Amino acid sequence: MVFNMKIKPKNIYLKLKEIIIKKKLVDLEKSQYWTINELKNFQNERLKKIINYAYKNIKGYRDKFNQVKIKPNDINSSNDLYKIPILTREEIQENPAFINPKLIHTTLYTGGSTGKSLIYYDDQQAGIMRWNCHYRGWKYQGYNVSKKLAVISAAKKISINHKILTLNGQLEDKYLRQNIEAIVKFRPEFLRGYVGSIYILGKYILEKNIKIDFIKAIDPVSENLYEYQKKIMQKAFNAPVFEEYCCNDGGACAWECEKHQGLHWAMERAIIEEKNGEMITTDLWNKAMPFIRYKNGDKVKFLKNKCCCGRTLPLIKVKGRDNDIIIAPKGPIGATFLMYHGIGYGDKNSFRTGIRIVQYVQEKNYQLNVNIVKSANCTQKQIDGFKKAVKTTCHQMKIKFNFIKDIKGTKIGKRQFIINNDHKLLEKWK
Ligand SMILES: [Zn+2]
């Protein structure tokens, strides 16, 4: 998955309450039962609008259309999409030609599973669709805002806000213990958070033989979920895992329903195409930064079976970029953490803006080499902030920071964000 970070986690849920249901662009509860033709017609109508808009208002797209000599009239349905050249992340990275600054409502970041984050923007409508799709997906798990939820992401302390328990995202034993105590006391019915974090929490629960019997659904997000992780989570929390896929840059998103037969693709938000196994996505709403035929780096497979839950939204299977994992003495560290832990979201002074590319390379004996390419205006303060965050996340490892000019891609052209050269250790955990 392209590791998406939205806004500060603790604000997500307040925001959710504010937006959800009040503002609807489509009745998503109904549209998930439309016929496939109705869904496709809906997509095509939206597609024409966004194509017209992009051609008229976004120079980057106008240039792309002109390059292959097509006009908006040439695109009347998703069947015509192939005529438009594919959009890459590199093209839109820090490229104002793809943005309409007047419509920016929210600034978002990808976690950069390639080691490089993309800053992108939502307009208001795209934001409403994003939240409403999430909310519908979470409802598949039985969740609604009146239910108690525990969240584990990048927060640095435990807090309770209405029905939401935010756990401490630092994963040293003492914090794990505090998190579990808080969970037992709060008794949430739902658990959501980074794959790596829930997994480590689950392992701790099993190790210490703690009984948790009140969770109804586990929703691991933002990282590839492996079968071994899922097993541990389900055993530790005595609850089923519901998979979720969300790539907000491009609007592709899908949720597993109570029948667990695949992930229902939210067709109302984006068109997903599959090309040689790669996902190509077109956001049907975002005008602040349109994503038209965007290759997001994830892999998708359309499943042939229909879900027995009755929802017509097609089933897909998604896999994010294959990353190795970094393994500390206490266990694997979530990829999302390596990119984000401790970052001040959106703050110009945060080290997010100071570090251009980062790469983690693990060697034997828990040696971790962190290769860093600084951005042009990087300050010492940002460097210090970054180092501190890495040391906190990987606190039992021997860390060495290397500042270099560039990080080359691998043979297949992709820059690997995490490389683990301790194959023996990797075997033990994968
Ligand atoms: Zn279903």
Residues whose N, C-alpha, C, O or C-beta is under 5 A from the ligand:
A	BS01	ZN	C257 K259 C307 C309 R311
